[in-house]
Amino acid sequence: MMFEKFDTKELSIQHRSFLSLLATGRTSGCVLFSGNNITYSSCYYDSKFCGNKCIFRENYGGLTITKEIGNQLYNTLYITNDEAFEEVKKGVCVIPSPENNEINDCNFTTQYSQDLLIPSSLRKLPELFFLKANISKYGQMTIDELVLESIYKIRNKKIEKEICENIVLSGGNTMVEGFSKRLESKLKKSCNFNVKVIASPERQQLAWIGGSIFGSLAENQKSFLSKELYEEFGSSIINRQPYNIESLHLNNITREMKGFEDIDVNFNIY
């Protein structure tokens, strides 16, 4: 579509986790992405993907919290406005620190001038992603467990140590107040290495920022797919790499001689 409809001259497909990492000026680290309805972690070392064994995913995210807020507000205040649920989540929800778990009730006024008394239990709903006793309703692993499993699957102490010091948050669900501090606190209790969680203020758009950086670096031009190559080889070229004419012709000859199928790309496409 990019070539045929938008007349794009060149295209490079990269995973948003790697782009998020790149946006923070790093090439090694563990990226925890938590968006609307998906949360996953993946690891990179020296710009290289550590493999599918290091990806762990759960199907929960910001929408999970919004629905829980909706259920509670409907049951107690008979509010059915979806926009109000989202407003409450972004406006008053917090993840308390383990040292101070006290969160008070608060008053909140929606954009439609609805005055609500939000109980502390509702304000702390995002905490459920870190509580093993509560997570079974939504998935198998808590957020900190996702990160630890990704790192420990590397099976290399030196690399694990470096990645533990570069845990990057990405996605809108990580913007909840207290998210990064709670994650770092839980990881420090379970990890044998020094832990540092990087929570950029722009983490909701981190992949876009990383994409801009990636596209501006001259050394990345070899990974760009040109419109000319797309027109010559067709859409199947998306599943091959590198995107240069010499390698593509050599791959074609090899497949013709040995009956090989198209070479899979070594990064994921979502």
Accessible surface in RSA format (square Angstrom, percent):
REM  Atomic radii and reference values for relative SASA: ProtOr
REM  Chains: A
REM  Algorithm: Lee & Richards
REM  Probe-radius: 1.40
REM  Slices: 20
REM RES _ NUM      All-atoms   Total-Side   Main-Chain    Non-polar    All polar
REM                ABS   REL    ABS   REL    ABS   REL    ABS   REL    ABS   REL
RES MET A   1   141.86  73.5 107.00  70.8  34.86  83.0  80.84  68.7  61.02  80.8
RES MET A   2    79.32  41.1  78.25  51.8   1.07   2.5  62.89  53.5  16.43  21.8
RES PHE A   3     7.87   3.9   6.27   3.9   1.61   4.2   6.44   3.9   1.44   4.1
RES GLU A   4   131.90  75.7  94.16  71.2  37.74  89.9  42.86  82.9  89.04  72.7
RES LYS A   5   152.45  74.4 120.28  73.8  32.17  76.6  74.01  66.6  78.44  83.6
RES PHE A   6   115.49  57.8  90.30  55.9  25.20  65.6  95.53  57.9  19.97  57.2
RES ASP A   7    71.53  50.1  64.17  63.9   7.36  17.4  30.11  70.9  41.42  41.3
RES THR A   8    29.99  21.3  23.08  23.4   6.91  16.5  25.10  33.7   4.90   7.4
RES LYS A   9   140.12  68.4 134.83  82.7   5.29  12.6  99.41  89.5  40.72  43.4
RES GLU A  10    83.13  47.7  67.84  51.3  15.29  36.4  16.77  32.4  66.36  54.2
RES LEU A  11    41.48  23.1  37.84  27.1   3.64   9.2  41.24  29.0   0.25   0.7
RES SER A  12    29.24  24.7   5.04   6.7  24.20  55.7   4.97  10.6  24.27  34.0
RES ILE A  13    35.67  20.3  32.26  24.0   3.41   8.2  35.22  25.4   0.45   1.2
RES GLN A  14    42.18  23.6  22.74  16.6  19.43  46.3   2.87   6.1  39.31  29.8
RES HIS A  15    12.14   6.6   7.50   5.2   4.64  11.9  10.64  11.0   1.51   1.8
RES ARG A  16    82.10  34.5  78.17  39.8   3.93   9.4  26.67  36.5  55.43  33.6
RES SER A  17     0.89   0.7   0.00   0.0   0.89   2.0   0.89   1.9   0.00   0.0
RES PHE A  18    20.74  10.4  20.74  12.8   0.00   0.0  20.74  12.6   0.00   0.0
RES LEU A  19    24.31  13.5  24.31  17.4   0.00   0.0  24.31  17.1   0.00   0.0
RES SER A  20     0.92   0.8   0.92   1.2   0.00   0.0   0.00   0.0   0.92   1.3
RES LEU A  21     0.00   0.0   0.00   0.0   0.00   0.0   0.00   0.0   0.00   0.0
RES LEU A  22    21.53  12.0  19.61  14.0   1.92   4.8  19.61  13.8   1.92   5.2
RES ALA A  23    20.93  19.2   0.00   0.0  20.93  47.6   0.00   0.0  20.93  55.4
RES THR A  24    29.77  21.2   3.72   3.8  26.05  62.1  13.61  18.3  16.16  24.4
RES GLY A  25    72.08  88.9   0.00   N/A  72.08  88.9  37.08 101.8  35.00  78.4
RES ARG A  26    55.19  23.2  50.87  25.9   4.32  10.3  19.04  26.0  36.15  21.9
RES THR A  27    59.36  42.2  55.92  56.7   3.44   8.2  35.06  47.1  24.30  36.7
RES SER A  28     9.92   8.4   7.40   9.9   2.52   5.8   3.65   7.8   6.27   8.8
RES GLY A  29     0.00   0.0   0.00   N/A   0.00   0.0   0.00   0.0   0.00   0.0
RES CYS A  30     0.00   0.0   0.00   0.0   0.00   0.0   0.00   0.0   0.00   0.0
RES VAL A  31     0.06   0.0   0.06   0.1   0.00   0.0   0.06   0.0   0.00   0.0
RES LEU A  32     0.00   0.0   0.00   0.0   0.00   0.0   0.00   0.0   0.00   0.0
RES PHE A  33    26.44  13.2  26.44  16.4   0.00   0.0  26.44  16.0   0.00   0.0
RES SER A  34     0.00   0.0   0.00   0.0   0.00   0.0   0.00   0.0   0.00   0.0
RES GLY A  35     8.95  11.0   0.00   N/A   8.95  11.0   8.82  24.2   0.14   0.3
RES ASN A  36    91.36  63.0  78.92  76.3  12.45  30.0  33.32  80.2  58.04  56.1
RES ASN A  37    85.69  59.1  80.37  77.7   5.32  12.8  17.13  41.2  68.56  66.3
RES ILE A  38    23.15  13.2  23.15  17.2   0.00   0.0  23.15  16.7   0.00   0.0
RES THR A  39     0.00   0.0   0.00   0.0   0.00   0.0   0.00   0.0   0.00   0.0
RES TYR A  40     6.18   2.9   6.18   3.5   0.00   0.0   5.79   4.4   0.39   0.5
RES SER A  41     0.00   0.0   0.00   0.0   0.00   0.0   0.00   0.0   0.00   0.0
RES SER A  42     1.38   1.2   1.38   1.8   0.00   0.0   1.38   2.9   0.00   0.0
RES CYS A  43     0.00   0.0   0.00   0.0   0.00   0.0   0.00   0.0   0.00   0.0
RES TYR A  44    11.51   5.4  11.51   6.5   0.00   0.0   6.30   4.7   5.21   6.4
RES TYR A  45    63.95  29.9  63.06  35.9   0.89   2.3  39.38  29.6  24.57  30.3
RES ASP A  46    82.79  58.0  79.29  78.9   3.50   8.3  13.60  32.0  69.19  69.0
RES SER A  47    52.73  44.6  35.94  48.0  16.79  38.7  23.69  50.5  29.04  40.7
RES LYS A  48   141.95  69.2 137.68  84.5   4.27  10.2 107.84  97.1  34.11  36.3
RES PHE A  49    50.88  25.5  25.47  15.8  25.40  66.1  25.47  15.4  25.40  72.7
RES CYS A  50    28.26  21.4   9.22  10.3  19.04  44.7  12.60  31.9  15.67  16.9
RES GLY A  51    23.18  28.6   0.00   N/A  23.18  28.6  23.18  63.6   0.00   0.0
RES ASN A  52   108.02  74.5  92.28  89.2  15.74  37.9  32.31  77.8  75.71  73.2
RES LYS A  53   114.87  56.0  95.27  58.5  19.60  46.7  71.83  64.7  43.04  45.8
RES CYS A  54     0.00   0.0   0.00   0.0   0.00   0.0   0.00   0.0   0.00   0.0
RES ILE A  55    39.30  22.4  25.06  18.7  14.23  34.3  25.06  18.0  14.23  38.6
RES PHE A  56    42.12  21.1  39.45  24.4   2.67   6.9  42.12  25.5   0.00   0.0
RES ARG A  57   128.15  53.8 104.42  53.2  23.73  56.5  34.41  47.0  93.75  56.8
RES GLU A  58    17.56  10.1  15.48  11.7   2.07   4.9   2.29   4.4  15.27  12.5
RES ASN A  59   103.00  71.0  81.70  79.0  21.30  51.3  25.84  62.2  77.16  74.6
RES TYR A  60     0.77   0.4   0.56   0.3   0.21   0.5   0.77   0.6   0.00   0.0
RES GLY A  61     0.00   0.0   0.00   N/A   0.00   0.0   0.00   0.0   0.00   0.0
RES GLY A  62     3.45   4.3   0.00   N/A   3.45   4.3   3.45   9.5   0.00   0.0
RES LEU A  63    59.55  33.2  59.22  42.4   0.33   0.8  59.55  41.8   0.00   0.0
RES THR A  64    21.44  15.2  16.73  17.0   4.71  11.2  11.72  15.7   9.72  14.7
RES ILE A  65     0.48   0.3   0.48   0.4   0.00   0.0   0.48   0.3   0.00   0.0
RES THR A  66    13.55   9.6  13.51  13.7   0.04   0.1  13.16  17.7   0.39   0.6
RES LYS A  67   128.09  62.5 120.61  74.0   7.49  17.8  76.05  68.5  52.04  55.4
RES GLU A  68    23.15  13.3  23.15  17.5   0.00   0.0   0.31   0.6  22.84  18.7
RES ILE A  69     0.00   0.0   0.00   0.0   0.00   0.0   0.00   0.0   0.00   0.0
RES GLY A  70     7.17   8.8   0.00   N/A   7.17   8.8   6.21  17.0   0.96   2.1
RES ASN A  71    81.00  55.9  77.41  74.8   3.58   8.6  18.32  44.1  62.68  60.6
RES GLN A  72    55.89  31.3  54.14  39.6   1.75   4.2  24.21  51.5  31.68  24.0
RES LEU A  73     0.88   0.5   0.88   0.6   0.00   0.0   0.88   0.6   0.00   0.0
RES TYR A  74   115.37  53.9 115.29  65.6   0.08   0.2  67.94  51.1  47.44  58.5
RES ASN A  75   103.42  71.3  79.41  76.7  24.01  57.8  24.73  59.5  78.69  76.1
RES THR A  76    95.35  67.8  70.53  71.5  24.82  59.2  69.84  93.8  25.51  38.6
RES LEU A  77    76.74  42.7  57.52  41.1  19.22  48.3  60.61  42.6  16.13  43.4
RES TYR A  78   168.31  78.6 149.07  84.8  19.25  50.1 104.57  78.6  63.75  78.6
RES ILE A  79    13.86   7.9  10.48   7.8   3.38   8.1  13.86  10.0   0.00   0.0
RES THR A  80    96.00  68.3  75.36  76.4  20.64  49.2  44.73  60.1  51.27  77.5
RES ASN A  81    50.80  35.0  42.01  40.6   8.79  21.2  19.13  46.0  31.67  30.6
RES ASP A  82   104.81  73.4  98.84  98.4   5.97  14.1  33.82  79.6  70.99  70.8
RES GLU A  83    89.51  51.4  84.87  64.2   4.64  11.0  40.56  78.4  48.95  40.0
RES ALA A  84     0.00   0.0   0.00   0.0   0.00   0.0   0.00   0.0   0.00   0.0
RES PHE A  85    16.96   8.5  16.96  10.5   0.00   0.0  16.96  10.3   0.00   0.0
RES GLU A  86    54.81  31.5  54.81  41.5   0.00   0.0  32.02  61.9  22.79  18.6
RES GLU A  87    41.05  23.6  34.79  26.3   6.26  14.9  27.37  52.9  13.68  11.2
RES VAL A  88     0.00   0.0   0.00   0.0   0.00   0.0   0.00   0.0   0.00   0.0
RES LYS A  89    23.35  11.4  20.12  12.3   3.23   7.7   9.42   8.5  13.92  14.8
RES LYS A  90   154.06  75.2 115.86  71.1  38.20  91.0  76.60  68.9  77.46  82.5
RES GLY A  91    48.37  59.7   0.00   N/A  48.37  59.7  17.76  48.7  30.62  68.6
RES VAL A  92    15.34  10.1  10.98   9.9   4.36  10.5  15.22  13.2   0.12   0.3
RES CYS A  93     7.67   5.8   0.00   0.0   7.67  18.0   0.00   0.0   7.67   8.3
RES VAL A  94    12.69   8.4  12.69  11.5   0.00   0.0  12.69  11.0   0.00   0.0
RES ILE A  95     5.94   3.4   0.45   0.3   5.49  13.2   0.45   0.3   5.49  14.9
RES PRO A  96     6.14   4.5   0.00   0.0   6.14  22.3   6.14   5.1   0.00   0.0
RES SER A  97    38.84  32.8  32.47  43.3   6.37  14.7  23.93  50.9  14.91  20.9
RES PRO A  98    51.91  37.8  19.91  18.2  32.00 116.3  27.60  22.8  24.31 151.1
RES GLU A  99   145.77  83.7 104.44  79.0  41.33  98.4  74.96 145.0  70.81  57.8
RES ASN A 100    90.02  62.1  83.84  81.0   6.19  14.9  24.80  59.7  65.22  63.0
RES ASN A 101    70.59  48.7  64.21  62.1   6.38  15.4  24.13  58.1  46.46  44.9
RES GLU A 102   141.17  81.0 127.59  96.5  13.57  32.3  49.81  96.3  91.35  74.6
RES ILE A 103    36.07  20.5  24.37  18.2  11.70  28.2  26.06  18.8  10.01  27.2
RES ASN A 104   117.17  80.8 110.33 106.6   6.84  16.5  25.83  62.2  91.33  88.3
RES ASP A 105    80.85  56.6  59.90  59.6  20.95  49.5  14.67  34.5  66.18  66.0
RES CYS A 106    30.62  23.2  23.73  26.5   6.89  16.2  28.47  72.1   2.15   2.3
RES ASN A 107   126.62  87.3 102.21  98.8  24.41  58.8  31.55  75.9  95.07  91.9
RES PHE A 108    36.29  18.2  31.85  19.7   4.44  11.6  35.51  21.5   0.78   2.2
RES THR A 109    79.61  56.6  59.76  60.6  19.85  47.3  38.18  51.3  41.43  62.6
RES THR A 110     5.23   3.7   0.00   0.0   5.23  12.5   0.20   0.3   5.03   7.6
RES GLN A 111   117.59  65.8  78.18  57.1  39.41  93.8  37.13  79.0  80.46  61.0
RES TYR A 112   120.60  56.3  96.67  55.0  23.93  62.3  77.56  58.3  43.04  53.1
RES SER A 113    90.65  76.6  71.61  95.6  19.04  43.9  34.43  73.3  56.22  78.8
RES GLN A 114    59.12  33.1  53.92  39.4   5.20  12.4  28.08  59.8  31.04  23.5
RES ASP A 115   118.29  82.9  88.36  87.9  29.93  70.8  36.09  84.9  82.20  82.0
RES LEU A 116    11.92   6.6   7.87   5.6   4.05  10.2  10.77   7.6   1.15   3.1
RES LEU A 117   109.17  60.8  98.38  70.4  10.79  27.1  98.38  69.1  10.79  29.0
RES ILE A 118     0.00   0.0   0.00   0.0   0.00   0.0   0.00   0.0   0.00   0.0
RES PRO A 119    52.81  38.5  52.44  47.8   0.37   1.4  52.81  43.6   0.00   0.0
RES SER A 120    30.41  25.7  30.19  40.3   0.22   0.5   1.52   3.2  28.89  40.5
RES SER A 121    69.68  58.9  59.84  79.9   9.84  22.7  48.30 102.9  21.38  30.0
RES LEU A 122     1.71   1.0   1.71   1.2   0.00   0.0   1.71   1.2   0.00   0.0
RES ARG A 123    39.99  16.8  39.99  20.4   0.00   0.0   0.00   0.0  39.99  24.2
RES LYS A 124    48.74  23.8  45.06  27.6   3.68   8.8  14.69  13.2  34.05  36.3
RES LEU A 125    22.98  12.8  19.98  14.3   3.00   7.5  22.98  16.1   0.00   0.0
RES PRO A 126     1.56   1.1   1.56   1.4   0.00   0.0   1.56   1.3   0.00   0.0
RES GLU A 127    16.47   9.5  16.47  12.5   0.00   0.0   0.92   1.8  15.55  12.7
RES LEU A 128    10.94   6.1   9.98   7.1   0.96   2.4  10.05   7.1   0.88   2.4
RES PHE A 129     1.46   0.7   1.46   0.9   0.00   0.0   1.46   0.9   0.00   0.0
RES PHE A 130     0.12   0.1   0.00   0.0   0.12   0.3   0.00   0.0   0.12   0.3
RES LEU A 131    57.13  31.8  55.65  39.8   1.47   3.7  57.13  40.1   0.00   0.0
RES LYS A 132   116.37  56.8 105.43  64.7  10.94  26.1  89.87  80.9  26.50  28.2
RES ALA A 133    96.16  88.4  58.34  90.0  37.81  86.0  70.33  99.0  25.82  68.4
RES ASN A 134    70.84  48.9  61.45  59.4   9.40  22.6  11.82  28.4  59.02  57.1
RES ILE A 135     2.35   1.3   2.35   1.8   0.00   0.0   2.35   1.7   0.00   0.0
RES SER A 136    93.99  79.4  68.54  91.5  25.44  58.6  45.42  96.7  48.57  68.0
RES LYS A 137   149.64  73.0 113.58  69.7  36.06  85.9  88.71  79.8  60.94  64.9
RES TYR A 138    48.11  22.5  26.00  14.8  22.11  57.5  25.88  19.4  22.23  27.4
RES GLY A 139    17.14  21.1   0.00   N/A  17.14  21.1  13.06  35.8   4.08   9.1
RES GLN A 140   150.57  84.2 138.78 101.4  11.79  28.1  46.14  98.2 104.43  79.2
RES MET A 141    37.66  19.5  37.66  24.9   0.00   0.0  27.83  23.7   9.84  13.0
RES THR A 142     2.00   1.4   2.00   2.0   0.00   0.0   0.87   1.2   1.13   1.7
RES ILE A 143     0.00   0.0   0.00   0.0   0.00   0.0   0.00   0.0   0.00   0.0
RES ASP A 144     8.06   5.6   8.06   8.0   0.00   0.0   0.00   0.0   8.06   8.0
RES GLU A 145    49.08  28.2  48.24  36.5   0.84   2.0  22.45  43.4  26.63  21.7
RES LEU A 146     0.00   0.0   0.00   0.0   0.00   0.0   0.00   0.0   0.00   0.0
RES VAL A 147     0.00   0.0   0.00   0.0   0.00   0.0   0.00   0.0   0.00   0.0
RES LEU A 148    18.83  10.5  18.83  13.5   0.00   0.0  18.83  13.2   0.00   0.0
RES GLU A 149    65.14  37.4  65.14  49.3   0.00   0.0   7.74  15.0  57.40  46.9
RES SER A 150     0.00   0.0   0.00   0.0   0.00   0.0   0.00   0.0   0.00   0.0
RES ILE A 151     1.25   0.7   1.25   0.9   0.00   0.0   1.25   0.9   0.00   0.0
RES TYR A 152    63.26  29.5  62.12  35.3   1.15   3.0  60.04  45.1   3.22   4.0
RES LYS A 153    68.74  33.5  67.98  41.7   0.76   1.8  22.75  20.5  45.99  49.0
RES ILE A 154    18.10  10.3   8.02   6.0  10.08  24.3   8.38   6.0   9.71  26.4
RES ARG A 155   172.15  72.3 137.94  70.3  34.22  81.5  60.81  83.1 111.34  67.5
RES ASN A 156    63.12  43.5  57.16  55.2   5.96  14.3  11.74  28.2  51.38  49.7
RES LYS A 157   142.46  69.5 136.90  84.0   5.56  13.2  99.79  89.8  42.67  45.5
RES LYS A 158   158.60  77.4 146.84  90.1  11.76  28.0  97.42  87.7  61.18  65.2
RES ILE A 159    31.14  17.7  31.09  23.2   0.05   0.1  31.14  22.4   0.00   0.0
RES GLU A 160     4.29   2.5   4.29   3.2   0.00   0.0   0.00   0.0   4.29   3.5
RES LYS A 161   102.87  50.2 102.87  63.1   0.00   0.0  69.55  62.6  33.32  35.5
RES GLU A 162    66.98  38.5  64.82  49.0   2.16   5.1  22.14  42.8  44.85  36.6
RES ILE A 163     0.00   0.0   0.00   0.0   0.00   0.0   0.00   0.0   0.00   0.0
RES CYS A 164     0.78   0.6   0.78   0.9   0.00   0.0   0.00   0.0   0.78   0.8
RES GLU A 165    51.03  29.3  48.12  36.4   2.91   6.9  10.76  20.8  40.27  32.9
RES ASN A 166    26.18  18.1  26.18  25.3   0.00   0.0   0.46   1.1  25.72  24.9
RES ILE A 167     0.96   0.5   0.96   0.7   0.00   0.0   0.96   0.7   0.00   0.0
RES VAL A 168     0.40   0.3   0.40   0.4   0.00   0.0   0.40   0.4   0.00   0.0
RES LEU A 169     0.04   0.0   0.00   0.0   0.04   0.1   0.00   0.0   0.04   0.1
RES SER A 170     2.71   2.3   2.71   3.6   0.00   0.0   0.21   0.5   2.49   3.5
RES GLY A 171     4.17   5.1   0.00   N/A   4.17   5.1   3.71  10.2   0.46   1.0
RES GLY A 172    27.92  34.4   0.00   N/A  27.92  34.4  13.35  36.6  14.57  32.6
RES ASN A 173     9.93   6.8   2.68   2.6   7.25  17.5   5.10  12.3   4.83   4.7
RES THR A 174     0.00   0.0   0.00   0.0   0.00   0.0   0.00   0.0   0.00   0.0
RES MET A 175    78.16  40.5  58.97  39.0  19.20  45.7  59.17  50.3  19.00  25.2
RES VAL A 176    20.43  13.4  11.74  10.6   8.69  20.9  18.93  16.4   1.50   4.1
RES GLU A 177   123.24  70.8 111.70  84.5  11.54  27.5  47.63  92.1  75.61  61.7
RES GLY A 178    21.22  26.2   0.00   N/A  21.22  26.2  11.91  32.7   9.31  20.8
RES PHE A 179     1.83   0.9   1.22   0.8   0.61   1.6   1.22   0.7   0.61   1.7
RES SER A 180    27.21  23.0  25.83  34.5   1.39   3.2   4.64   9.9  22.57  31.6
RES LYS A 181   154.86  75.5 147.24  90.3   7.62  18.1  93.71  84.3  61.15  65.1
RES ARG A 182    19.12   8.0  18.78   9.6   0.34   0.8   0.23   0.3  18.89  11.4
RES LEU A 183     0.00   0.0   0.00   0.0   0.00   0.0   0.00   0.0   0.00   0.0
RES GLU A 184    45.80  26.3  45.80  34.7   0.00   0.0   4.65   9.0  41.15  33.6
RES SER A 185    22.50  19.0  14.85  19.8   7.65  17.6  17.37  37.0   5.13   7.2
RES LYS A 186    53.01  25.9  51.64  31.7   1.37   3.3  28.96  26.1  24.05  25.6
RES LEU A 187     1.06   0.6   1.06   0.8   0.00   0.0   1.06   0.7   0.00   0.0
RES LYS A 188   110.94  54.1  90.83  55.7  20.11  47.9  47.66  42.9  63.28  67.4
RES LYS A 189   155.17  75.7 114.25  70.1  40.93  97.4  85.34  76.8  69.84  74.4
RES SER A 190    60.96  51.5  35.23  47.0  25.73  59.3  20.49  43.6  40.47  56.7
RES CYS A 191    14.66  11.1   0.62   0.7  14.05  33.0   0.23   0.6  14.43  15.6
RES ASN A 192   131.72  90.8  95.73  92.5  35.99  86.7  26.51  63.8 105.21 101.7
RES PHE A 193    44.38  22.2  31.46  19.5  12.93  33.6  37.73  22.9   6.65  19.0
RES ASN A 194    97.61  67.3  81.79  79.0  15.82  38.1  31.38  75.5  66.23  64.0
RES VAL A 195     6.25   4.1   0.81   0.7   5.43  13.1   0.81   0.7   5.43  14.7
RES LYS A 196   110.85  54.1 110.68  67.9   0.17   0.4  61.48  55.3  49.37  52.6
RES VAL A 197    17.65  11.6   1.12   1.0  16.53  39.8   1.12   1.0  16.53  44.8
RES ILE A 198    23.35  13.3  19.96  14.9   3.39   8.2  23.35  16.8   0.00   0.0
RES ALA A 199    36.60  33.6  12.20  18.8  24.40  55.5  12.66  17.8  23.93  63.4
RES SER A 200    18.54  15.7  13.71  18.3   4.83  11.1  13.42  28.6   5.12   7.2
RES PRO A 201   107.65  78.5  88.37  80.6  19.28  70.1  94.11  77.7  13.54  84.2
RES GLU A 202    85.79  49.3  83.69  63.3   2.10   5.0  34.98  67.7  50.81  41.5
RES ARG A 203    25.65  10.8  25.30  12.9   0.35   0.8   0.00   0.0  25.65  15.5
RES GLN A 204    98.06  54.8  77.97  57.0  20.09  47.8  10.24  21.8  87.82  66.6
RES GLN A 205    90.45  50.6  89.97  65.8   0.48   1.1  39.41  83.9  51.04  38.7
RES LEU A 206     4.17   2.3   3.57   2.6   0.60   1.5   3.57   2.5   0.60   1.6
RES ALA A 207    23.04  21.2  20.52  31.7   2.51   5.7  20.84  29.3   2.20   5.8
RES TRP A 208   207.17  83.1 196.06  94.9  11.11  26.1 170.11  90.7  37.06  60.1
RES ILE A 209    62.80  35.7  58.98  43.9   3.82   9.2  62.78  45.2   0.01   0.0
RES GLY A 210     0.00   0.0   0.00   N/A   0.00   0.0   0.00   0.0   0.00   0.0
RES GLY A 211    27.73  34.2   0.00   N/A  27.73  34.2  18.36  50.4   9.37  21.0
RES SER A 212    80.04  67.6  63.27  84.4  16.77  38.6  36.17  77.0  43.87  61.5
RES ILE A 213    60.93  34.7  58.92  43.9   2.01   4.8  60.93  43.9   0.00   0.0
RES PHE A 214    17.77   8.9  17.77  11.0   0.00   0.0  17.77  10.8   0.00   0.0
RES GLY A 215    33.90  41.8   0.00   N/A  33.90  41.8  19.87  54.5  14.03  31.4
RES SER A 216    88.36  74.7  50.75  67.7  37.61  86.6  49.24 104.9  39.11  54.8
RES LEU A 217    61.09  34.0  59.71  42.7   1.37   3.5  61.09  42.9   0.00   0.0
RES ALA A 218    78.12  71.8  64.77 100.0  13.35  30.4  67.64  95.3  10.48  27.8
RES GLU A 219   120.27  69.0 101.14  76.5  19.13  45.5  66.19 128.0  54.08  44.2
RES ASN A 220    25.47  17.6  24.08  23.3   1.39   3.3   1.39   3.3  24.08  23.3
RES GLN A 221    82.72  46.3  74.14  54.2   8.58  20.4  42.93  91.4  39.80  30.2
RES LYS A 222   160.90  78.5 145.93  89.5  14.97  35.6  99.99  90.0  60.91  64.9
RES SER A 223    32.36  27.3  26.80  35.8   5.56  12.8  31.13  66.3   1.23   1.7
RES PHE A 224    30.89  15.5  23.71  14.7   7.18  18.7  23.71  14.4   7.18  20.5
RES LEU A 225     0.56   0.3   0.56   0.4   0.00   0.0   0.56   0.4   0.00   0.0
RES SER A 226    23.90  20.2  23.77  31.7   0.13   0.3  19.14  40.8   4.76   6.7
RES LYS A 227    48.70  23.8  48.70  29.9   0.00   0.0  19.55  17.6  29.15  31.0
RES GLU A 228   121.89  70.0 116.07  87.8   5.83  13.9  65.07 125.9  56.82  46.4
RES LEU A 229    18.61  10.4  18.58  13.3   0.03   0.1  18.61  13.1   0.00   0.0
RES TYR A 230    29.83  13.9  29.35  16.7   0.47   1.2  17.26  13.0  12.57  15.5
RES GLU A 231   118.38  68.0  84.19  63.7  34.19  81.4  39.91  77.2  78.47  64.1
RES GLU A 232    99.91  57.4  64.80  49.0  35.11  83.6  39.27  76.0  60.64  49.5
RES PHE A 233    31.60  15.8  11.07   6.9  20.53  53.4  17.08  10.4  14.52  41.6
RES GLY A 234    29.81  36.8   0.00   N/A  29.81  36.8  28.79  79.0   1.02   2.3
RES SER A 235    78.15  66.0  67.32  89.8  10.84  25.0  31.67  67.4  46.49  65.1
RES SER A 236    40.29  34.0  33.45  44.6   6.84  15.8  32.39  69.0   7.90  11.1
RES ILE A 237     0.00   0.0   0.00   0.0   0.00   0.0   0.00   0.0   0.00   0.0
RES ILE A 238    38.33  21.8  38.33  28.6   0.00   0.0  38.33  27.6   0.00   0.0
RES ASN A 239    70.46  48.6  70.46  68.1   0.00   0.0   6.85  16.5  63.61  61.5
RES ARG A 240    18.76   7.9  18.76   9.6   0.00   0.0   0.08   0.1  18.68  11.3
RES GLN A 241    60.71  33.9  53.13  38.8   7.58  18.1   5.43  11.6  55.28  41.9
RES PRO A 242    57.68  42.0  55.71  50.8   1.96   7.1  57.68  47.6   0.00   0.0
RES TYR A 243    14.80   6.9   6.16   3.5   8.63  22.5   5.95   4.5   8.85  10.9
RES ASN A 244    48.26  33.3  45.47  43.9   2.80   6.7  27.56  66.3  20.70  20.0
RES ILE A 245    61.20  34.8  59.32  44.2   1.88   4.5  59.32  42.7   1.88   5.1
RES GLU A 246   125.03  71.8 114.92  86.9  10.11  24.1  71.59 138.5  53.44  43.6
RES SER A 247    30.50  25.8  27.59  36.8   2.91   6.7   8.63  18.4  21.87  30.6
RES LEU A 248     0.00   0.0   0.00   0.0   0.00   0.0   0.00   0.0   0.00   0.0
RES HIS A 249    81.07  44.3  80.55  56.0   0.52   1.3  55.35  57.0  25.73  29.9
RES LEU A 250   113.94  63.5 111.86  80.0   2.09   5.2 113.21  79.5   0.74   2.0
RES ASN A 251    23.59  16.3  22.51  21.7   1.08   2.6   0.79   1.9  22.80  22.0
RES ASN A 252    38.05  26.2  36.55  35.3   1.50   3.6  13.61  32.8  24.44  23.6
RES ILE A 253    92.60  52.7  92.60  69.0   0.00   0.0  92.60  66.7   0.00   0.0
RES THR A 254    42.92  30.5  40.59  41.2   2.32   5.5  28.53  38.3  14.39  21.7
RES ARG A 255    23.39   9.8  19.91  10.1   3.49   8.3  12.38  16.9  11.02   6.7
RES GLU A 256   145.92  83.8 110.09  83.3  35.83  85.3  50.55  97.8  95.37  77.9
RES MET A 257   147.24  76.2 108.62  71.9  38.61  91.9  97.57  83.0  49.66  65.8
RES LYS A 258   138.06  67.4 106.27  65.2  31.79  75.7  63.51  57.2  74.55  79.4
RES GLY A 259    63.24  78.0   0.00   N/A  63.24  78.0  35.65  97.8  27.59  61.8
RES PHE A 260   108.63  54.3  94.83  58.7  13.80  35.9  98.15  59.5  10.48  30.0
RES GLU A 261   152.58  87.6 136.86 103.5  15.71  37.4  55.49 107.3  97.08  79.3
RES ASP A 262    60.39  42.3  45.37  45.2  15.02  35.5  15.65  36.8  44.74  44.6
RES ILE A 263    76.70  43.6  71.44  53.2   5.26  12.7  76.65  55.2   0.06   0.2
RES ASP A 264   117.68  82.4 103.00 102.5  14.68  34.7  29.82  70.2  87.86  87.6
RES VAL A 265    29.20  19.2  13.90  12.6  15.29  36.9  13.90  12.1  15.29  41.5
RES ASN A 266   103.39  71.3  82.84  80.0  20.55  49.5  43.82 105.5  59.57  57.6
RES PHE A 267    35.95  18.0  30.50  18.9   5.45  14.2  33.35  20.2   2.60   7.5
RES ASN A 268    42.50  29.3  37.08  35.8   5.42  13.1   9.31  22.4  33.19  32.1
RES ILE A 269    76.75  43.7  45.92  34.2  30.83  74.3  46.77  33.7  29.98  81.4
RES TYR A 270   155.56  72.6  80.88  46.0  74.68 194.3  90.36  67.9  65.21  80.4
END  Absolute sums over single chains surface
CHAIN  1 A    14473.8      11846.2       2627.6       7665.5       6808.4
END  Absolute sums over all chains
TOTAL         14473.8      11846.2       2627.6       7665.5       6808.4
